Amino acid sequence: VENGNTELEGLRKANAEHPIEVTGKKLRDLMSWVDRPITETA
C-alpha cells in the first residue's frame, strides 16, 4: 500500500505542475467571485 501511496503522490505532484494547472490556478486567483478556499488539488 505504501508503494501505491508514493506513486499517487508523484502523480498528484506531476499533475499540479502541468502547465494547464499552473495557468488555471493563476486565472482562479483573479476571480474574486469564486468561493474560497481553493485547495491545491482542486
mmCIF file of the N, C-alpha and C atoms, coordinates in Angstrom:
data_MODEL
# 
_entry.id   MODEL 
# 
loop_
_atom_site.group_PDB 
_atom_site.id 
_atom_site.type_symbol 
_atom_site.label_atom_id 
_atom_site.label_alt_id 
_atom_site.label_comp_id 
_atom_site.label_asym_id 
_atom_site.label_entity_id 
_atom_site.label_seq_id 
_atom_site.pdbx_PDB_ins_code 
_atom_site.Cartn_x 
_atom_site.Cartn_y 
_atom_site.Cartn_z 
_atom_site.occupancy 
_atom_site.B_iso_or_equiv 
_atom_site.pdbx_formal_charge 
_atom_site.auth_seq_id 
_atom_site.auth_comp_id 
_atom_site.auth_asym_id 
_atom_site.auth_atom_id 
_atom_site.pdbx_PDB_model_num 
ATOM 1   N N  . VAL A 1 1  ? 0.829   -1.201 0.000   1.00 0.00 ? 1  VAL A N  1 
ATOM 2   C CA . VAL A 1 1  ? 0.000   0.000  0.000   1.00 0.00 ? 1  VAL A CA 1 
ATOM 3   C C  . VAL A 1 1  ? 0.867   1.257  0.000   1.00 0.00 ? 1  VAL A C  1 
ATOM 4   N N  . GLU A 1 2  ? 1.986   1.229  0.735   1.00 0.00 ? 2  GLU A N  1 
ATOM 5   C CA . GLU A 1 2  ? 2.825   2.422  0.787   1.00 0.00 ? 2  GLU A CA 1 
ATOM 6   C C  . GLU A 1 2  ? 3.450   2.747  -0.567  1.00 0.00 ? 2  GLU A C  1 
ATOM 7   N N  . ASN A 1 3  ? 3.791   1.725  -1.353  1.00 0.00 ? 3  ASN A N  1 
ATOM 8   C CA . ASN A 1 3  ? 4.305   1.989  -2.698  1.00 0.00 ? 3  ASN A CA 1 
ATOM 9   C C  . ASN A 1 3  ? 3.262   2.692  -3.551  1.00 0.00 ? 3  ASN A C  1 
ATOM 10  N N  . GLY A 1 4  ? 2.023   2.281  -3.415  1.00 0.00 ? 4  GLY A N  1 
ATOM 11  C CA . GLY A 1 4  ? 0.946   2.929  -4.153  1.00 0.00 ? 4  GLY A CA 1 
ATOM 12  C C  . GLY A 1 4  ? 0.780   4.374  -3.737  1.00 0.00 ? 4  GLY A C  1 
ATOM 13  N N  . ASN A 1 5  ? 0.934   4.635  -2.439  1.00 0.00 ? 5  ASN A N  1 
ATOM 14  C CA . ASN A 1 5  ? 0.811   5.994  -1.939  1.00 0.00 ? 5  ASN A CA 1 
ATOM 15  C C  . ASN A 1 5  ? 1.920   6.873  -2.501  1.00 0.00 ? 5  ASN A C  1 
ATOM 16  N N  . THR A 1 6  ? 3.117   6.344  -2.564  1.00 0.00 ? 6  THR A N  1 
ATOM 17  C CA . THR A 1 6  ? 4.241   7.093  -3.125  1.00 0.00 ? 6  THR A CA 1 
ATOM 18  C C  . THR A 1 6  ? 3.985   7.413  -4.591  1.00 0.00 ? 6  THR A C  1 
ATOM 19  N N  . GLU A 1 7  ? 3.489   6.436  -5.309  1.00 0.00 ? 7  GLU A N  1 
ATOM 20  C CA . GLU A 1 7  ? 3.185   6.648  -6.726  1.00 0.00 ? 7  GLU A CA 1 
ATOM 21  C C  . GLU A 1 7  ? 2.074   7.679  -6.892  1.00 0.00 ? 7  GLU A C  1 
ATOM 22  N N  . LEU A 1 8  ? 1.044   7.587  -6.066  1.00 0.00 ? 8  LEU A N  1 
ATOM 23  C CA . LEU A 1 8  ? -0.066  8.533  -6.132  1.00 0.00 ? 8  LEU A CA 1 
ATOM 24  C C  . LEU A 1 8  ? 0.411   9.953  -5.855  1.00 0.00 ? 8  LEU A C  1 
ATOM 25  N N  . GLU A 1 9  ? 1.238   10.114 -4.844  1.00 0.00 ? 9  GLU A N  1 
ATOM 26  C CA . GLU A 1 9  ? 1.767   11.444 -4.528  1.00 0.00 ? 9  GLU A CA 1 
ATOM 27  C C  . GLU A 1 9  ? 2.586   11.993 -5.697  1.00 0.00 ? 9  GLU A C  1 
ATOM 28  N N  . GLY A 1 10 ? 3.352   11.142 -6.346  1.00 0.00 ? 10 GLY A N  1 
ATOM 29  C CA . GLY A 1 10 ? 4.126   11.564 -7.515  1.00 0.00 ? 10 GLY A CA 1 
ATOM 30  C C  . GLY A 1 10 ? 3.237   12.006 -8.660  1.00 0.00 ? 10 GLY A C  1 
ATOM 31  N N  . LEU A 1 11 ? 2.161   11.270 -8.881  1.00 0.00 ? 11 LEU A N  1 
ATOM 32  C CA . LEU A 1 11 ? 1.216   11.640 -9.936  1.00 0.00 ? 11 LEU A CA 1 
ATOM 33  C C  . LEU A 1 11 ? 0.520   12.958 -9.617  1.00 0.00 ? 11 LEU A C  1 
ATOM 34  N N  . ARG A 1 12 ? 0.146   13.144 -8.370  1.00 0.00 ? 12 ARG A N  1 
ATOM 35  C CA . ARG A 1 12 ? -0.500  14.404 -7.975  1.00 0.00 ? 12 ARG A CA 1 
ATOM 36  C C  . ARG A 1 12 ? 0.433   15.588 -8.178  1.00 0.00 ? 12 ARG A C  1 
ATOM 37  N N  . LYS A 1 13 ? 1.700   15.397 -7.816  1.00 0.00 ? 13 LYS A N  1 
ATOM 38  C CA . LYS A 1 13 ? 2.684   16.471 -7.979  1.00 0.00 ? 13 LYS A CA 1 
ATOM 39  C C  . LYS A 1 13 ? 2.873   16.781 -9.458  1.00 0.00 ? 13 LYS A C  1 
ATOM 40  N N  . ALA A 1 14 ? 2.995   15.755 -10.279 1.00 0.00 ? 14 ALA A N  1 
ATOM 41  C CA . ALA A 1 14 ? 3.174   15.957 -11.720 1.00 0.00 ? 14 ALA A CA 1 
ATOM 42  C C  . ALA A 1 14 ? 1.970   16.674 -12.318 1.00 0.00 ? 14 ALA A C  1 
ATOM 43  N N  . ASN A 1 15 ? 0.771   16.302 -11.899 1.00 0.00 ? 15 ASN A N  1 
ATOM 44  C CA . ASN A 1 15 ? -0.435  16.956 -12.406 1.00 0.00 ? 15 ASN A CA 1 
ATOM 45  C C  . ASN A 1 15 ? -0.504  18.405 -11.961 1.00 0.00 ? 15 ASN A C  1 
ATOM 46  N N  . ALA A 1 16 ? -0.132  18.687 -10.721 1.00 0.00 ? 16 ALA A N  1 
ATOM 47  C CA . ALA A 1 16 ? -0.186  20.050 -10.195 1.00 0.00 ? 16 ALA A CA 1 
ATOM 48  C C  . ALA A 1 16 ? 0.791   20.967 -10.925 1.00 0.00 ? 16 ALA A C  1 
ATOM 49  N N  . GLU A 1 17 ? 1.877   20.399 -11.434 1.00 0.00 ? 17 GLU A N  1 
ATOM 50  C CA . GLU A 1 17 ? 2.888   21.196 -12.126 1.00 0.00 ? 17 GLU A CA 1 
ATOM 51  C C  . GLU A 1 17 ? 2.650   21.288 -13.633 1.00 0.00 ? 17 GLU A C  1 
ATOM 52  N N  . HIS A 1 18 ? 1.603   20.638 -14.118 1.00 0.00 ? 18 HIS A N  1 
ATOM 53  C CA . HIS A 1 18 ? 1.295   20.684 -15.548 1.00 0.00 ? 18 HIS A CA 1 
ATOM 54  C C  . HIS A 1 18 ? 0.944   22.128 -15.926 1.00 0.00 ? 18 HIS A C  1 
ATOM 55  N N  . PRO A 1 19 ? 1.392   22.597 -17.092 1.00 0.00 ? 19 PRO A N  1 
ATOM 56  C CA . PRO A 1 19 ? 1.155   23.990 -17.484 1.00 0.00 ? 19 PRO A CA 1 
ATOM 57  C C  . PRO A 1 19 ? -0.313  24.419 -17.429 1.00 0.00 ? 19 PRO A C  1 
ATOM 58  N N  . ILE A 1 20 ? -1.243  23.555 -17.776 1.00 0.00 ? 20 ILE A N  1 
ATOM 59  C CA . ILE A 1 20 ? -2.652  23.958 -17.743 1.00 0.00 ? 20 ILE A CA 1 
ATOM 60  C C  . ILE A 1 20 ? -3.128  24.171 -16.313 1.00 0.00 ? 20 ILE A C  1 
ATOM 61  N N  . GLU A 1 21 ? -2.586  23.403 -15.381 1.00 0.00 ? 21 GLU A N  1 
ATOM 62  C CA . GLU A 1 21 ? -2.949  23.576 -13.975 1.00 0.00 ? 21 GLU A CA 1 
ATOM 63  C C  . GLU A 1 21 ? -2.357  24.858 -13.412 1.00 0.00 ? 21 GLU A C  1 
ATOM 64  N N  . VAL A 1 22 ? -1.132  25.169 -13.796 1.00 0.00 ? 22 VAL A N  1 
ATOM 65  C CA . VAL A 1 22 ? -0.485  26.403 -13.340 1.00 0.00 ? 22 VAL A CA 1 
ATOM 66  C C  . VAL A 1 22 ? -1.262  27.609 -13.857 1.00 0.00 ? 22 VAL A C  1 
ATOM 67  N N  . THR A 1 23 ? -1.624  27.583 -15.133 1.00 0.00 ? 23 THR A N  1 
ATOM 68  C CA . THR A 1 23 ? -2.399  28.671 -15.726 1.00 0.00 ? 23 THR A CA 1 
ATOM 69  C C  . THR A 1 23 ? -3.767  28.782 -15.069 1.00 0.00 ? 23 THR A C  1 
ATOM 70  N N  . GLY A 1 24 ? -4.415  27.641 -14.842 1.00 0.00 ? 24 GLY A N  1 
ATOM 71  C CA . GLY A 1 24 ? -5.731  27.644 -14.199 1.00 0.00 ? 24 GLY A CA 1 
ATOM 72  C C  . GLY A 1 24 ? -5.683  28.242 -12.809 1.00 0.00 ? 24 GLY A C  1 
ATOM 73  N N  . LYS A 1 25 ? -4.647  27.941 -12.045 1.00 0.00 ? 25 LYS A N  1 
ATOM 74  C CA . LYS A 1 25 ? -4.518  28.499 -10.701 1.00 0.00 ? 25 LYS A CA 1 
ATOM 75  C C  . LYS A 1 25 ? -4.382  30.017 -10.771 1.00 0.00 ? 25 LYS A C  1 
ATOM 76  N N  . LYS A 1 26 ? -3.577  30.506 -11.704 1.00 0.00 ? 26 LYS A N  1 
ATOM 77  C CA . LYS A 1 26 ? -3.406  31.955 -11.854 1.00 0.00 ? 26 LYS A CA 1 
ATOM 78  C C  . LYS A 1 26 ? -4.738  32.615 -12.210 1.00 0.00 ? 26 LYS A C  1 
ATOM 79  N N  . LEU A 1 27 ? -5.486  31.987 -13.109 1.00 0.00 ? 27 LEU A N  1 
ATOM 80  C CA . LEU A 1 27 ? -6.777  32.550 -13.506 1.00 0.00 ? 27 LEU A CA 1 
ATOM 81  C C  . LEU A 1 27 ? -7.777  32.518 -12.354 1.00 0.00 ? 27 LEU A C  1 
ATOM 82  N N  . ARG A 1 28 ? -7.816  31.403 -11.600 1.00 0.00 ? 28 ARG A N  1 
ATOM 83  C CA . ARG A 1 28 ? -8.737  31.318 -10.462 1.00 0.00 ? 28 ARG A CA 1 
ATOM 84  C C  . ARG A 1 28 ? -8.413  32.366 -9.411  1.00 0.00 ? 28 ARG A C  1 
ATOM 85  N N  . ASP A 1 29 ? -7.127  32.667 -9.233  1.00 0.00 ? 29 ASP A N  1 
ATOM 86  C CA . ASP A 1 29 ? -6.733  33.699 -8.276  1.00 0.00 ? 29 ASP A CA 1 
ATOM 87  C C  . ASP A 1 29 ? -7.283  35.067 -8.666  1.00 0.00 ? 29 ASP A C  1 
ATOM 88  N N  . LEU A 1 30 ? -7.518  35.284 -9.946  1.00 0.00 ? 30 LEU A N  1 
ATOM 89  C CA . LEU A 1 30 ? -8.052  36.559 -10.422 1.00 0.00 ? 30 LEU A CA 1 
ATOM 90  C C  . LEU A 1 30 ? -9.573  36.655 -10.293 1.00 0.00 ? 30 LEU A C  1 
ATOM 91  N N  . MET A 1 31 ? -10.238 35.542 -10.036 1.00 0.00 ? 31 MET A N  1 
ATOM 92  C CA . MET A 1 31 ? -11.702 35.501 -9.986  1.00 0.00 ? 31 MET A CA 1 
ATOM 93  C C  . MET A 1 31 ? -12.186 35.694 -8.552  1.00 0.00 ? 31 MET A C  1 
ATOM 94  N N  . SER A 1 32 ? -12.444 36.943 -8.200  1.00 0.00 ? 32 SER A N  1 
ATOM 95  C CA . SER A 1 32 ? -12.828 37.254 -6.824  1.00 0.00 ? 32 SER A CA 1 
ATOM 96  C C  . SER A 1 32 ? -14.183 36.654 -6.447  1.00 0.00 ? 32 SER A C  1 
ATOM 97  N N  . TRP A 1 33 ? -15.022 36.348 -7.420  1.00 0.00 ? 33 TRP A N  1 
ATOM 98  C CA . TRP A 1 33 ? -16.348 35.820 -7.127  1.00 0.00 ? 33 TRP A CA 1 
ATOM 99  C C  . TRP A 1 33 ? -16.357 34.315 -6.866  1.00 0.00 ? 33 TRP A C  1 
ATOM 100 N N  . VAL A 1 34 ? -15.244 33.647 -7.092  1.00 0.00 ? 34 VAL A N  1 
ATOM 101 C CA . VAL A 1 34 ? -15.151 32.210 -6.848  1.00 0.00 ? 34 VAL A CA 1 
ATOM 102 C C  . VAL A 1 34 ? -15.003 31.977 -5.352  1.00 0.00 ? 34 VAL A C  1 
ATOM 103 N N  . ASP A 1 35 ? -15.795 31.033 -4.825  1.00 0.00 ? 35 ASP A N  1 
ATOM 104 C CA . ASP A 1 35 ? -15.717 30.725 -3.400  1.00 0.00 ? 35 ASP A CA 1 
ATOM 105 C C  . ASP A 1 35 ? -14.312 30.303 -3.017  1.00 0.00 ? 35 ASP A C  1 
ATOM 106 N N  . ARG A 1 36 ? -13.887 30.716 -1.868  1.00 0.00 ? 36 ARG A N  1 
ATOM 107 C CA . ARG A 1 36 ? -12.582 30.342 -1.330  1.00 0.00 ? 36 ARG A CA 1 
ATOM 108 C C  . ARG A 1 36 ? -12.805 29.415 -0.164  1.00 0.00 ? 36 ARG A C  1 
ATOM 109 N N  . PRO A 1 37 ? -11.909 28.639 0.322   1.00 0.00 ? 37 PRO A N  1 
ATOM 110 C CA . PRO A 1 37 ? -10.561 28.470 -0.200  1.00 0.00 ? 37 PRO A CA 1 
ATOM 111 C C  . PRO A 1 37 ? -10.536 27.444 -1.317  1.00 0.00 ? 37 PRO A C  1 
ATOM 112 N N  . ILE A 1 38 ? -9.594  27.590 -2.203  1.00 0.00 ? 38 ILE A N  1 
ATOM 113 C CA . ILE A 1 38 ? -9.370  26.615 -3.265  1.00 0.00 ? 38 ILE A CA 1 
ATOM 114 C C  . ILE A 1 38 ? -8.188  25.769 -2.843  1.00 0.00 ? 38 ILE A C  1 
ATOM 115 N N  . THR A 1 39 ? -8.388  24.474 -2.825  1.00 0.00 ? 39 THR A N  1 
ATOM 116 C CA . THR A 1 39 ? -7.295  23.595 -2.422  1.00 0.00 ? 39 THR A CA 1 
ATOM 117 C C  . THR A 1 39 ? -6.312  23.440 -3.571  1.00 0.00 ? 39 THR A C  1 
ATOM 118 N N  . GLU A 1 40 ? -5.109  23.044 -3.260  1.00 0.00 ? 40 GLU A N  1 
ATOM 119 C CA . GLU A 1 40 ? -4.089  22.841 -4.276  1.00 0.00 ? 40 GLU A CA 1 
ATOM 120 C C  . GLU A 1 40 ? -4.402  21.664 -5.189  1.00 0.00 ? 40 GLU A C  1 
ATOM 121 N N  . THR A 1 41 ? -5.224  20.745 -4.711  1.00 0.00 ? 41 THR A N  1 
ATOM 122 C CA . THR A 1 41 ? -5.537  19.580 -5.524  1.00 0.00 ? 41 THR A CA 1 
ATOM 123 C C  . THR A 1 41 ? -6.817  19.737 -6.316  1.00 0.00 ? 41 THR A C  1 
ATOM 124 N N  . ALA A 1 42 ? -7.431  20.900 -6.223  1.00 0.00 ? 42 ALA A N  1 
ATOM 125 C CA . ALA A 1 42 ? -8.694  21.106 -6.911  1.00 0.00 ? 42 ALA A CA 1 
ATOM 126 C C  . ALA A 1 42 ? -8.530  21.129 -8.403  1.00 0.00 ? 42 ALA A C  1 
# 
